[in-house]
Amino acid sequence: MNKVYAVLMAGGKGTRLWPLSRAGYSKSFVRVGKIKPAIAQIIGILQGLIAARDTIVVVDKAQEALLRRFARHIPRQNILVEPFGRSTASAVGLAAIELDPDDIMVVLPTDFLIREKTRFKSAIKAAIDFVCRKEGVLLCIGTRPKEAKASYGYIKIKSRQRGSVYSIDKFIEKPSEKTAQKLIKKPDYLWNTGIFVFKANDILEAMKARTPLLYRELSRIKKDKKSKKTAYSRMKNVSIDYQIMEKAKNLYCVKGNFSWQDLGNWKSAGELFKKKKYGNITFGRATLIDTHGSIIYNSEKSQLGVVGLTDMIVAHTKNGTLVCSKKGAEKVKELIARL
């Protein structure tokens, strides 16, 4: 019988949700308003599906101490520490080399929120069942788009294989706003949630075929844990989507029926709150005049005054203040590089 492990990826540099997230405090751990941090929510959702003793968390060294505050029930040996953040491909590979070949990995990022927990678990169960039954498959989970999102990745599915499982036609990474508007009208396009299910040996074999450099460095780590830092310095900082999944064969997708909210940037984080007068979204102490369609976030006790803004983001925390247009939300990452 295949043993099932949850693999939580809790790395990240916390750039696009600055100043709420920051270096050493990624989106996985931030509390947006009164909403629990994403990693705490995901660990909670997994209860009853995958035990804490079978949960692995991959985290970079800078956030190791922070993680332990949220993962107290997860065995210490199940926390895999990267010398520094690399990519989701590196994180998944690091977990895979610790498992037996036939162990099933349910890989979950920790920067999203789920509302329909029962439907979410059903999608995970369907994925695990399919991977158990069919040899050599790599499976991802998608969900029906609720609106056009140019900052999300999309999956085009093809024929139904079994239940909610479909074969995959192609991936579309962050389409233009115009293209995203077209995609949401078509039933065969899903949001890519970044959740993957496969056997440990199958993902390692895919790495061996598609990214031999990554596979070689992982093999080096497996033989000698002390080589981890040197091996990581040689790995590419490229996601598992680009390095493996978009090139892989025998690839399938579960069509999930749950609400999925990515904490990609301030624009998406703002959607966690209800719109108020004039289409504004506000949190904390803020007074607005002649302001429309804006996100105003204040986590401090001091008063925040906003006058005459349209489609803007103002985020004020103890770590700094951000002012940008909604259209510029994705460029916060570039801003942090300059800061």
Buried (B, 14 or more C-beta within 10 A) or exposed (E): EEEBBBBBBBBBBBBBBBBBBBEBBBBBBBEBEEBEBBBBBBBEBBEEBBBBEBBBBBBBBBBBEBBBEBBEEBEEEBBBBBBEBBBBBBBBBBBBBBBEEEBBBBBBBBBBBBEBBEBBBBBBBBBBBBBBEBEEBBBBBBBBBEEBBBBBBBBBBEEEBEEBBBEBBEBBEEBEEEEBEEBBEEEEBBBBBBBBBBBBBBBBBBBBEBBEEBBBBBBBBBEEEEEBEEBBEEBBEBBBBBBBBBBBEBBBBBBBEBBBBBBBBBBBBBBBBEEEEEEBBBBBBBEBEEBBBBBBBBBEEEEBEBEEBEBBBBBBBEBEEBEBBBEBBBEBBEBBEEE
